[in-house]
Every structure is written in C-alpha cells, then in structure tokens.
Amino acid sequence: MRRHRNVKIVATLGPASDDYEMIRALHEAGADVFRLNMSHGDHSEIRKRHEIIRKVEKDLDSPIAILADLQGPKLRVGVFKNGEEELVEGAAFRLDLDDAEGDVNRVTLPHKEIFDALKPGAHLLVNDGKIKLRVKDCGATFADCEVVVGGTISNRKGVNVPDVTLPLAALSPKDRKDLEFVCDLGVDWLALSFVQRRADVEEARELAKGRAAILSKIEKPNAVKAFDEILAASDGIMVARGDLGVELPVQNVPPIQKQLVRKCRAAAKPVIVATQMLESMIDSPMPTRAEVSDVATAIYEGSDAIMLSAESAAGSYPIEAVATMNNVAYEVEADPTYTDIIEASRKSAGMTVADGIVSAAREIAEKTDVKAICCFSQSGTTALLVSRERPRVPIIALTTQIETARRLCLSWGMNCVLTGQVDRFKDAVVAAVRAAKAQQLAGEDDMIVVTAGVPFNTPGSTNILRVAPCSESLIFAAASE
C-alpha cells in the first residue's frame, strides 16, 4: 500500500482499536506503524494485537512496523487515609518511606533511590506537575518539603524529579519481562522509557540481541543534556513532549523539539514527535486549529513520524484521528514552503563514499526528469541515508529481508518492497525498474536512479549509482544476460 506522503503515522492500539476490522481500517486510513503500549494490557492482549497486525499485513501485502513501548520505572506516592488531601501553598509536607497511610502532612514515597539522590533545593512534581514541592531538608528515608504550588493530591499519583539524575535503571523488572516477551513475539522497534544516559540504551540493546531496533524516548531533562551520546547509541528517537513539558518549563519544549529533530535527521536516524498531537479527538470528531498547527509544525520540521496515543487507543474517533493526520500531511507536503524549509535545513552529509552516492542520487533526481530513487538495502543503512537527504522524488527501498522492510516503515519517504535474492547489479536494476512500475511511480518512458552496495549483502557498502530507463527492452536484455 503506497502512501502519497513522506511523513509516517504511528497509531497506538488499545480498547478502541482491538479487532481486525478496526486495525485494518486504521492502516488503510494512513497508519504505517502500530504502537503496543506495555503500560496497558497483559501479554495475552498484546499477543492478540500483534497477531492481528501481522494478519492485516499479509492480507494487504503491505509491510507494517510494530513498536513495543516499554513502561519504564513508575514513581508514585502511596495512599492516603482519606483518599486525597488538599495541599496549600507555603505549607510543609513530608515524603518518607513509612508505609502508614498518608494525611495532609505526609505520605509515603516508596522509592529509596529518590531519597538517595535528593538535595535541598531540588523540586518534586506530583500529578503531572499540578503540585510542586521544594525540598527543604532530606535524608536517606525522608524529604521535608515546602508546597510551592498547591492542589489536590490523591492515591498513587506520579512523581517527577527534574533536578537530579536518579540512580534508577531505565528497565524495571517488569520491563525486562516485557522486553523478552515482545522480542520473542517479533516486534520491530522497542521504545525505551526513562532514558537518562547512554548506558540505559546499551543495556536494552544487549537484552534485545538484535531482535528489535532500539528507540529512545527523550522525556527527561537529563536525556536532553546527554542527547548526543544517547542518539549515537540508539537506532531511533521519540520526542516525548508530555513528560518533557512536566519536567521542563513548557516554553522550552518547542525549541528542544526542533533541535532534536535536526540532530536525528543529520544522523540518518528516524525521529517520532509524540504526545497530545490531536488530544481533543479523544472525544471530538474534529481537532482544534492549534492541534492541526502542531501536527503541521512537526511535519515542516522534517520529522520522520508523528504519533497518536489515546486518540487511537481509547478515543471515540480513532479512524478520524488517523485520517486527520493523513490529510494534514498531504496538505503540508504539497506546500512549496515545505520543500523550501526541508532543503534549507538539510545539513551537509559526511565524507564517506555512501554519503556521496546518496547525495549524488538526490541531486540527479532533482535536476533531471528522474521519477524515483531505488535503493537496495539488506540492513537498512542505504535506505536511511537516502531518507536523510529528504529528496523531492519518491524513495523505494528494496530488500530481501521482511524485518528490514518493517523497520524502515518508520522512516521518512520509505516505500518498502520485498524482492528476491540479487547477486548482480544488473539484476538489481531490473528489480528496481519493476518495483517502480508496480508502485506506479514510473512508466515505460521514464528513468529512475538505482543505488546499491557491491558486493551485495554487505551492510554499509553503498558504492554504486546508475540512472536506468524503465523500458521493457532493458528488462528483457538484462534478464537474458
């Protein structure tokens, strides 16, 4: 199923999108990647959704990527005797390790690691930042705080600690079990929550053992500070703006989003912009104008993918939400300003042969009447480099590996096609021509650019480029040699 747009759409599955008919409809409406949220649903529910996605993929003969999003450590307060209390600005409030039920003066925070890291002056944010506490005094088992921003605090509300690096691994015991389960199940991407440092990514990669690509969620200030190292260790990035907007001043998030997207583009690694993109469509069939502008901004920035969360997982209008994103993408990418912005923000590639080949492929395609760039890619490296160029013409990624085709579904501009084994470049040209014509991207009298690495099946060996006519005579002549 070929899309007439370049940006990809990630749709989260949940109670509102849990059967074959709905998941197929979401894919047909524009969803390229399905997200399985490991914070919700047991393993049997996740397995069911996985099986349905693969059935839709088979029935429509269309590669689909599956992203499993690990929950990460959840920091929460305990319970209150009255269920909730009202904290008043300027009041004293204690967090401690005492299991007793809480009251207006204190509550348990059953995470010793937090107390080990806290220092006077640090802030704690409760219930998505609605309540703000400042540490006045602290020790190994307590933190005496002043209420800076008051409000209602209730049972098991989440806690964010933006000012310190917590001595917590990104993978909880639950995450480790979930990781093993989804890798055995056969997902394409693992989204890693609570990333603070490069070592968090490396730990997940070691456990995954190559069974899935690693996508790091940037949702903490420390991840922003260590972003270059995290990016180098990751296969992809998610800009998780919800948590970033809790732990950082909200006005800091838009420039951070732009900076991270550009760094990912320069590194040829896919980046998802996520969280509250069409939030009002959980309950409404129409988005707000501000939400449409937010989606459009992420597309203008050159993001690889934009994501729906509760809108498609638990909302009343999941298909409409995907269709809205799809329509916004079409309109933005048809705008001449979009091309101007994308090309103005393109950074010079590195100095490797592969960088030179894909850069030349883009320039040839844009300065002549070439209809598409076809790249052979076993590992996905060549395709990612072509995607980084953000060419004006369509990209066809040909591979013999279904796993590679699925993973590339997350990357900008990818039209993924499975092909048979290719041992000679002439065979690759023939396969590319047939794919371009089958995808209706080129006709008999058109030309395409073909890139590949010779010898074949060697990751990162992109070293050859050819401009090929799409005539049937070429196909028969090459096939008979």
N, C-alpha and C positions, 0 to 999 in steps of 0.2 A: 504494500500500500504506500504509494509515493505521496509525500506531502508537498504542497506548493508553498512552502515556507522553510526557513532555515532554523529558527529557534525551536527547541524541543519543549514538550509539555510533560511534566511529571504529575500524575494523579495518585493521591493516596486512597487506598481501599479501606473500607470499614463497613459498618452495618448498613449504610445506604448504598453500598456498591459491592454486594456479596454474592451475586449469582452470575451465571454465564451470560444471560441476556444483557444485564447492565454493564458488565465488564467489556463485552464485545461492543456495546453501544458507545462506551467511553473511548475505546480505541478508534472506532470509526469516526467519532466526533473530533478526535485530534490527540488523544493521549498516546505518547510514544514510550513512556516509562511508567511502570506501576510501582508505587511505594508501599511496602508492607511495614507498618508501624509496630515494632516489637513491644511497645509500651501498652498496646491494647490487643487482646486476643490471645488465646492459648495456642499451643503448637498445632493442635488439630485444625483450628480455624485458619492458621497461616498456611498449613499444608493444602487445605481445600482451595484457598485463593490462588496459591501457586499452581495447582493443577488446572484450574480454570483458565488462568493466563496462558499456560502452555497449550491448552486446547484451542483457545482463540487464535494464538499464533499459528498453529497448524492449520486450522480451518481457513484462515485468511492468507496463509502463506506470506506472513509479514513478521520479520524478527521484532521481538518486544523485549525490552530490558526490564529486569526486576531488581528493585532496590530495597534491601532489608535495612531498616533504620533501627539500630540498637538503642536501647533506652538510656544507658549510662547511669551513673550513681544518682539517686534521688535524695536530696537533702530536705528533710521535713521536720517541723516541730512535732511534739507529741499531742496528746489530747487534753482537753480542758474539762473540769468538773461540770461546768455549765454549758459545755459545747462551744461557747465563744465568749470573748471578753472585749471590751472597748478600751483601747489604749489611747491615752490623752497626751498630746504634745507636751514635752517637758517632764513627764513622769519617769520614774525609774522602773526598769523591767529587767529581770534576770533570766538568762538561759543557762541550763545546767544539765547534768547527767542523772539527776534524781528522777526515778520512774513515777513518782507521785503525780496525780492529775494536776493540771495547771490551773492558775487563777489570774486575777488581774495584775499580780506582782511577778509571776514567774511561769515558766513552762519548761519541760524537758526538750533538749535538742540532742538526740541520741547519736551524735557523730563526734567521737573524741578527736578525730582528725581536725575538725574545725577549731576546737579549743587549743590544740597544739600549734595552730598557725596564726591565731588571732593576736593582735597587738592593740593597745589603747589607741583610739582614733580611727580604727577600722569601722566600716559600716556593714550592716547586715540588712538585706532587703527581704521582706516577707510578703507572700501572696502577690508575686509578680511586681514587686516594688511598691505596692499600695501602702505598705508600712515600712518606715525606715528607722533603723536603730543605729546609734553610735556607741561603740564600746568605750566605757569609762575606765573599767578595770577588768582584768581577766586572769585566769589561771588554768591549770590542767583540766579542771572539771566545771568551770563556770565562766560566764561573761556578764558582768554588770553593765547595763546599757542605759542610755537616755533615749527616750522616744523623740525622734526628730520630726517624723510625720506620723500622726496617729491614724487610728481607724479600727475596724473590727478584725480581730484575729480569732481564728477558729481552728478546729481539729485538723492536724496533718497538712497544714499549709506549707508550700515550698519555701525554701530559704536560699537566697543567693548571697555570695560573699565576693564582691567585685574587687576588693582592695588587696587581696592576698592570693598567692598561689597555694592551693590546697594540696596537701600530701596524699592525694587520692588518685588511684589509677583510673583511667578512662573506662576500663572494663570491670564491671561488678561481677560477682559470681553468676548472677542471672544472665548478664551479657555473654559470658563465656559459654554458657549452655546454649543460649540462643544462637551465638555465632556458629557453633559446631552444627547445630540443627539446620540452619539455613544454608550453610555451605554444603552439607550433605544433600540437602533438598535440591540445590542447584540454582542459587541466585547469582546475579551478575555483578552487583555492587553491594558493598557493605558501608553504610553510613555510620560513622563513629561519633558518638556524642561526648561532651565533656572534655574535648581535647584541650590540653594546656601546653603541651610540649611535643617535640619530635618523637620522643621515646614512646608516647602513647600510640602513635601511628605505627611505629616499628613493632610494638607488641602485638597489635591486631594483625599486622601483615604476617608475622611469624605463626600465629594461630591459624590464619586463613590458608596458609600453604599454597598460595596461588589459585585457590578455588574461586576467589572473587576479587574484584578490584576494590581498593580502599578509598573511600571518600570521607574527608574530614569535615565535620561541621564546625564552623567558626562562630561560636556563641559566647565566648568569654573574652574579657579584655586581655588576658594573658596570651590567648591564642592569636589575637591581633598583633601583639608585640613580637611573638615568635613566629609570625606568619611565614616568612621566607623559608625557615627550616621546616615548618610543617608542610608547606607546599612541595618542597623538594622530596619529602618522604611519602607524599600522597599521590594517588592516581587522579583524584578529582577533589573539588571543594564545594561545600554548600555554605552560602552566606545565610546563617540562621538569624534573621534580624529580630525575631521576637525576644530571645534571651539577650542579644546584644543591646536591645533597647531598654532592657531592665537594668543591666549591669553598667551601662554607659549612659551619659546624657543623650536623650533621643536625637538631638541635633547633630550628634557625632556620627550617627549611623549612615546617612546618605553618602558623605564623603568616603567613609570606610568602605561602603559597598562598591563605589566606583574604583577605589584603589585596588581592592582585592580582585575585582573582575578583570582589570587591566593586567595585573600580575599573572593571573591564571591564563589569560589569552597569550601573553608573551611566553609562558612556559609550555604552551600547547597542551593544557590540561583542562578538561571540562569544568565549568562552574555553574552551579544552580543558585538562583536567587529565590529565597523561600520566605514564608510566613506572612499571613494576613494579606495576601495579594488581592483576593476577592472576598474578604471576610463577610461582607453583607449578604453575599449569595448563599450563605448557610440557610437563611430564612427568606430571601427575596429572589425572584427570577431575574432581577436586574441589578447590576452593580452600581456603585456610586461613580461619579465622574472622577473623583480623586483616586479611586481604585484602578480605574482604567488608565489614568495617567501614570500610576505607579507601575503597572504591568508594562506600559509602553516605555517607560524610562529604563527598565531592566533590559528591554529588547534593544533600545537605542544604544545602550552601553556595550552591546555585543555579547551578552550572557549566552551561554550555551543552552540553558534551560530555565524555565520558570515553573513554579510548583504550587499545586493546590494541596491543602491539608484537610481541615474539617469540611471545606466546601464540597469535596467529592467523597469524603469518608463518612460523614454523618449529616450532611446538609439535605435540604429538601429538593435541591435542584442540581444534582451532580453533573448531568449531561449538559445543562445550560451553562454551568461554570466552565467546563472544558471548551464548549463551543465559543463562549465569550473570549477566552484566552486565544483560541484559534483565530477568531475574527480580528482581534486586536493585532495579532502577529501579522496577518495578511496585510492589514492597512499600514502598519508601521513600515514593513519591509518594502511596500510599494512606494513609499515616500522617498523622493530623491534626496531629501535631507538625511535619511537613514544611511544611504550609501556614502554620503559626504562625511558623516560622523564616523562611520566604521573605518573608512580609509584614512581619515585624519588621525585616528587613534591607533593605527597599525604601527607597531614597533619593528625596527629592522631585525631580521632573523639573525641567528648565529652564523658562523663561518664554515659549517660542515658542508660536505657535498650534498647531503639530503636537504639541508636548508636551502641551498642554492637551486636544487632541482625543483622543489615545490614553489619557490618564489618565481622561478622562470615559468613554471606551468601557469601560475596565476597571471603573470604579465602577458604571456602569449594568448591566453584565453580572453583577456580583457581588451587586447589591442587588435585582435583578429576576429574572424567570424566563427570561432570555435564554440561549440554548444555545451560542452561539459568537460570536466576533469575526472578521469577514471583512474583510480589508484588501486594497485594490488597490495594487500596488506594482511599478512598472516597474524602478526601480533597486534596490529592496530596502529603502530608507530607512524607509518607513512600517511595513513588517513588523518591522524591527529595533526600532523604537520601541515597537510593541505587545509584542514579545517582552521588552523591558526591563521592562515592567510586571509580568511574570510573573502573568497573570490566572488565575483559578480555572477558567475555561471554555476550551475548545479555540480555537486560532487557525488560521484558514485564510488563507493568503497566495495571492492570485490575481494572476497576471502573464501577459503575452503573451510574455515572454522566457524561454526554456528556461535560459539562462545564469543568470538571476536565481533561478529556481526551484532550480537545482542548488546555488548558493552558499548559499541560505537553508536547505538541508538540514542545515547545521552549527549552526543557531540553535535555541535552546530553544523547544519548543512548536510549531514550524512544521509545518503540513500544507500542502504546496505543490501548487497546482493550476494547470495551464496553461489559459488561456482565450483566446477570440478578442478581436479589437480592440474596445475600448469607447470611445465618443466622448461618451456622455451618462451622467450619474449614474444615471438610471433604468435604463439598460442594465446598469450595474454592479450595481445592486441585484438585478436579475433573475439575472445570472450568479452572484452570491453566494448567493442562495437555492437555485439549482440545485446549486451546489457543496456547500453544507451538507447538502442532502438526499442527494446522491450519496455523500457521505462518511459518511452515516448519523449525522450529528451533530445533525440537527434533523428534525422531522416536520411534517406539514401544519398542525398547530395551534400550532406553536412560533414563537418570534421569534429574530432574530439582530441583531447590531449590524454595520453596514457603515461602514467609513471609507475615505476616498479623498482625493486631491488634485485640485482643479479649478482650471485646466484640466488634463486628463489628459496623461500623458506628460511631466510636468514634475517632475523629481526633487526631493524635499524639500518638496512643496507641500501636504502633508496639511492640509486645512482644512474638511472636511465630515464629518458623522456622522449616521447615520439608524438608528432602530430599525425593522426591517422584519418583517412577518409572512411566514410561509413558505407561504401558501395558494396553490393553483394559480390562483385568481381574480386574485391580484396579478400573477402571471407573465404571464397572458394579457392583462390590462388594460395592463400596462406595455409588453408587446411590440407591442401594436396601436397605441400612440400614435406 
